[in-house]
Amino acid sequence: MRIQSIVALVLVAASAPAALAQDAGNAPVRHGISIGNYPNVAGLRMNFRDRGLQKVDGANVTIWTPYDNEPSGTVRGFSVGLPMTGAGSVSGVTVGLFGAGASRDLTGFSVGGIGVGAGGRTRGIAIGGIGVGGGGSLEGLAIGGIGAGSGGNAKGIMVGGVGAGVAGDIQGIAIGGIGAGAGGNARGLIAGAIGAGAGGDLTGIGFGGIGVGAGGTIRGLAIAGVGVGAGESIDGVAIALVGVGAPTLRKFAMASMVGARHMDGLMIAGVSKLDKGGDMRGVSVAGVNDFRGSQKGLTIGIVNYARELDGMQIGVINVARNASVKFLPIVNYHRK
């Protein structure tokens, strides 16, 4: 009888963690210090590896990430991993010698020797030795030794040793050692040693060692070592060593080659080119002004060509196809 009792006691003890995990929703709160896989603790909880965690108000200290494929439970206070930790939602201070994360939301101050991440929203300050990432939105400061990114939108500051980017919109500052960008719209400062860009509009300041680009409109200041371009328009100041181009250029553009279908402002270039059927208003100063459309303004260059001139050309060679005198040196003036 004594042997049977001992066996029964061992079986009960072995099944206790699983039973607690299954009955986590009904587990009473344990106050003070708790050692083991107890699901509901207010105080200090220490466990090797969590399973079926419900709630910890205080500090949760673990050795490894949870058994659950998608960690559950909420930790409010301190979440410490020696070397890794994780939960469903974590709010407060999260520290992992290797990594720290949450399957849902991560809020507060988070540091991971390798990485920090959340399946949902990340808010606050997140620092990862290699990277910081979130499946949802990112709000606050995110710094990754290699990269920082989000599957949703971002608001705040993102810094990545290699890259910083989001699948959605970004508002704030994004700096990448190689590149920075957004799949949607970007508003603020976007800078990359190689490139910076947005799949939608870029509003603010864009800097790229090689290029700056947007699928929509660039508004503000864009500076690149090689080129600046936009799928719709550039409205502001665009400066590049090689080229600046968009269907519409407004305000100011300067590069070795500037090209557009619609120009309105001041263009300074080695070659300034207006697409066939396009129109220009303003001033263009270039070695060659090649306008295959309508010029309504002033061009200054060595060679000036306009299919339709409604303004003035100043240069060595001036050609206006619609003028009564199509070729004139020095100055050509024609009004429709």
Residue pairs with C-beta under 8 A, 6 or more apart in sequence:
17 36
17 37
17 51
18 51
20 27
20 37
20 38
20 39
20 52
21 37
21 39
21 51
21 52
22 52
24 39
24 40
24 52
24 53
24 54
24 73
25 54
27 38
27 39
27 40
27 54
28 40
29 40
29 41
29 42
30 38
30 40
30 41
30 42
30 43
31 41
31 42
31 43
32 43
32 44
33 43
33 44
33 45
33 46
34 41
34 43
34 44
34 45
34 46
35 45
35 46
35 47
36 46
36 47
37 47
37 49
37 50
37 51
37 52
38 45
38 47
39 52
39 53
39 54
39 55
39 73
40 54
40 55
40 56
41 55
41 56
41 57
41 58
41 60
42 56
42 57
42 58
43 57
43 58
43 59
44 58
44 59
44 61
45 56
45 58
45 59
45 60
45 61
46 61
46 62
47 60
47 61
47 62
48 62
48 63
48 64
49 62
49 63
49 64
49 65
49 66
49 67
50 60
50 62
50 66
50 67
50 68
50 71
50 73
50 86
50 87
51 66
51 67
51 68
52 68
52 72
52 73
53 60
53 66
53 71
53 72
53 73
53 75
53 87
53 88
54 72
54 73
54 74
55 73
55 74
55 75
55 76
56 73
56 74
56 75
56 76
56 77
56 79
56 87
57 76
57 77
58 76
58 77
58 78
59 77
59 78
59 79
59 80
60 75
60 77
60 78
60 79
60 80
60 85
60 87
61 78
61 80
61 81
61 82
61 85
62 80
62 81
62 82
62 84
62 85
63 81
63 82
63 83
63 84
64 81
64 83
64 84
65 71
65 81
65 84
65 85
65 86
65 99
65 101
66 72
66 86
66 87
70 88
70 103
70 119
71 86
71 87
71 88
71 102
71 103
72 87
72 88
72 103
73 87
73 88
73 89
74 87
74 88
74 89
74 90
74 91
75 87
75 89
75 90
75 91
75 92
75 94
76 91
76 92
77 91
77 92
77 93
78 92
78 93
78 94
78 95
79 85
79 87
79 90
79 92
79 93
79 94
79 95
79 100
80 94
80 95
80 96
81 95
81 96
81 97
81 98
81 99
81 100
82 97
83 96
83 97
83 98
83 99
83 113
84 96
84 97
84 98
84 99
84 100
85 94
85 95
85 96
85 99
85 100
85 101
86 100
86 101
86 102
86 103
87 102
87 103
88 102
88 103
88 104
89 102
89 104
89 105
89 106
89 107
89 120
90 100
90 102
90 105
90 106
90 107
90 108
90 110
91 105
91 107
91 108
92 107
92 108
92 109
93 108
93 109
93 110
94 100
94 102
94 106
94 108
94 109
94 110
94 111
94 116
95 110
95 111
95 112
96 111
96 112
96 113
96 116
97 113
98 112
98 113
98 114
99 112
99 113
99 114
99 115
99 116
99 117
99 128
100 106
100 110
100 111
100 112
100 116
101 112
101 115
101 116
101 117
101 118
102 117
102 118
102 119
102 120
103 118
103 119
103 120
104 118
104 119
104 120
104 121
105 118
105 120
105 121
105 122
105 123
105 136
106 116
106 117
106 118
106 120
106 121
106 122
106 123
106 124
106 126
106 134
107 121
107 122
107 123
107 124
108 123
108 124
108 125
109 124
109 125
110 116
110 122
110 124
110 125
110 126
110 127
111 126
111 127
111 128
112 127
112 128
112 129
113 129
114 128
114 129
114 130
114 131
115 128
115 129
115 130
115 131
115 132
115 133
115 144
116 122
116 126
116 127
116 128
116 131
116 132
116 133
117 128
117 131
117 132
117 133
117 134
118 133
118 134
118 135
118 136
119 134
119 135
119 136
120 134
120 135
120 136
121 134
121 136
121 137
121 138
121 139
121 152
122 132
122 134
122 136
122 137
122 138
122 139
122 140
122 142
122 150
123 138
123 139
123 140
124 139
124 140
124 141
125 140
125 141
125 142
126 132
126 138
126 140
126 141
126 142
126 143
127 142
127 143
127 144
128 143
128 144
128 145
128 148
129 145
130 144
130 145
130 146
130 147
131 144
131 145
131 146
131 147
131 148
131 149
131 160
132 142
132 143
132 144
132 147
132 148
132 149
133 144
133 147
133 148
133 149
133 150
133 151
134 149
134 150
134 151
134 152
135 150
135 151
135 152
136 150
136 151
136 152
137 150
137 152
137 153
137 154
137 155
137 168
138 148
138 149
138 150
138 152
138 153
138 154
138 155
138 156
138 158
138 166
139 154
139 155
139 156
140 156
140 157
141 156
141 157
142 148
142 150
142 154
142 156
142 157
142 158
142 159
142 164
143 158
143 159
143 160
144 159
144 160
144 161
144 164
145 161
146 160
146 161
146 162
146 163
147 160
147 161
147 162
147 163
147 164
147 165
147 176
148 158
148 159
148 160
148 163
148 164
149 158
149 160
149 163
149 164
149 165
149 166
150 166
150 167
150 168
151 166
151 167
151 168
152 166
152 167
152 168
153 166
153 168
153 169
153 170
153 171
153 184
154 166
154 168
154 169
154 170
154 171
154 172
154 174
154 182
155 170
155 171
155 172
156 172
156 173
157 172
157 173
157 174
158 164
158 165
158 166
158 170
158 172
158 173
158 174
158 175
158 180
159 174
159 175
159 176
160 175
160 176
160 177
160 180
161 176
161 177
162 176
162 177
162 178
162 179
163 176
163 177
163 178
163 179
163 180
163 192
164 174
164 175
164 176
164 179
164 180
164 192
165 174
165 176
165 179
165 180
165 181
165 182
165 183
166 174
166 182
166 183
166 184
167 182
167 183
167 184
168 182
168 183
168 184
169 182
169 184
169 185
169 186
169 187
169 200
170 182
170 184
170 185
170 186
170 187
170 188
170 190
170 198
171 186
171 187
171 188
172 187
172 188
172 189
173 188
173 189
173 190
174 180
174 181
174 182
174 186
174 188
174 189
174 190
174 191
174 196
175 189
175 191
175 192
176 191
176 192
176 193
176 196
177 192
177 193
178 192
178 193
178 194
178 195
179 192
179 193
179 194
179 195
179 196
179 197
179 208
180 190
180 191
180 192
180 195
180 196
181 190
181 192
181 195
181 196
181 197
181 198
181 199
182 190
182 197
182 198
182 199
182 200
183 198
183 199
183 200
184 198
184 199
184 200
185 198
185 200
185 201
185 202
185 203
185 216
186 197
186 198
186 200
186 201
186 202
186 203
186 204
186 206
186 214
187 202
187 203
187 204
188 203
188 204
188 205
189 204
189 205
189 207
190 196
190 197
190 198
190 202
190 204
190 205
190 206
190 207
190 212
191 205
191 206
191 207
191 208
192 207
192 208
192 209
193 208
193 209
194 208
194 209
194 210
194 211
195 208
195 209
195 210
195 211
195 212
195 213
195 224
196 202
196 206
196 207
196 208
196 211
196 212
197 206
197 208
197 211
197 212
197 213
197 214
198 213
198 214
198 215
198 216
199 214
199 215
199 216
200 214
200 215
200 216
201 214
201 216
201 217
201 218
201 219
202 212
202 214
202 216
202 217
202 218
202 219
202 220
202 222
202 230
203 218
203 219
203 220
204 219
204 220
204 221
205 220
205 221
205 222
206 212
206 214
206 218
206 220
206 221
206 222
206 223
206 224
206 228
207 222
207 223
207 224
208 223
208 224
208 225
209 224
209 225
210 224
210 225
210 226
210 227
211 224
211 225
211 226
211 227
211 228
211 229
211 240
212 218
212 222
212 223
212 224
212 227
212 228
212 229
212 240
213 227
213 228
213 229
213 230
214 229
214 230
214 231
214 232
215 230
215 231
215 232
216 230
216 231
216 232
217 230
217 232
217 233
217 234
217 235
218 228
218 230
218 233
218 234
218 235
218 236
218 238
218 246
219 235
219 236
220 236
220 237
221 236
221 237
222 228
222 234
222 236
222 237
222 238
222 239
223 238
223 239
223 240
224 239
224 240
224 241
225 240
225 241
226 240
226 241
226 242
226 243
227 240
227 242
227 243
227 244
227 245
227 255
228 234
228 238
228 239
228 240
228 243
228 244
228 245
228 253
228 255
229 243
229 244
229 245
229 246
230 246
230 247
231 246
231 247
232 246
232 247
232 248
233 246
233 247
233 248
233 249
233 250
234 244
234 246
234 248
234 249
234 250
234 253
235 248
235 250
235 251
236 250
236 251
236 252
237 251
237 252
237 253
238 244
238 249
238 252
238 253
238 254
238 255
239 253
239 254
239 255
240 254
240 255
240 256
241 255
241 256
242 255
242 256
242 257
243 255
243 256
243 257
243 258
243 259
244 253
244 254
244 255
244 257
244 258
244 259
244 269
245 257
245 258
245 259
245 260
246 260
247 260
247 261
247 262
248 260
248 261
248 262
248 263
248 264
249 258
249 260
249 262
249 263
249 264
249 265
249 267
250 264
250 265
251 264
251 265
251 266
252 265
252 266
252 267
252 268
253 260
253 265
253 266
253 267
253 268
253 269
254 267
254 268
254 269
255 269
255 270
256 269
256 270
256 271
257 269
257 270
257 271
257 272
257 273
258 267
258 268
258 269
258 271
258 272
258 273
258 284
258 286
259 272
259 273
259 274
259 275
260 273
260 274
260 275
260 278
261 274
261 275
261 277
261 278
261 293
262 278
262 279
262 280
263 272
263 274
263 278
263 279
263 280
263 281
263 282
263 284
264 280
264 281
264 282
265 281
265 282
265 283
266 282
266 283
266 284
266 285
267 282
267 283
267 284
267 285
267 286
268 284
268 285
268 286
269 284
269 285
269 286
269 287
270 286
270 287
270 288
271 286
271 287
271 288
271 290
272 284
272 285
272 286
272 288
272 289
272 290
272 291
272 299
272 301
273 290
273 291
273 292
274 280
274 290
274 291
274 292
274 293
274 295
275 292
275 293
276 292
276 293
276 307
277 292
277 293
278 291
278 292
278 293
278 294
279 293
279 294
279 295
279 296
280 291
280 293
280 294
280 295
280 296
280 297
281 296
281 297
282 297
282 298
283 297
283 298
283 299
283 300
284 291
284 297
284 298
284 299
284 300
284 301
285 299
285 300
285 301
286 299
286 300
286 301
287 301
287 302
287 303
288 301
288 302
288 303
288 304
288 305
289 295
289 299
289 300
289 301
289 303
289 304
289 305
289 306
289 313
289 315
290 303
290 305
291 299
291 304
291 305
291 306
291 307
292 307
293 307
293 308
294 306
294 307
294 308
294 310
295 306
295 308
295 309
295 310
295 311
295 313
296 310
296 311
297 311
297 312
298 311
298 312
298 313
298 314
299 306
299 311
299 312
299 313
299 314
299 315
300 314
300 315
301 314
301 315
302 315
302 316
302 317
303 315
303 316
303 317
303 319
304 313
304 314
304 315
304 317
304 318
304 319
304 332
305 319
306 313
306 319
306 320
306 321
306 322
307 321
307 322
308 320
308 321
308 322
308 336
309 320
309 321
309 322
309 323
309 332
309 334
310 334
310 335
310 336
311 333
311 334
311 335
312 331
312 332
312 333
313 319
313 320
313 328
313 331
313 332
313 333
314 330
314 331
315 330
316 329
316 330
317 327
317 329
318 327
318 328
318 329
318 330
318 331
318 332
319 326
319 327
319 332
320 326
320 328
320 332
320 334
322 334
322 336
323 332
323 334
324 334
325 332
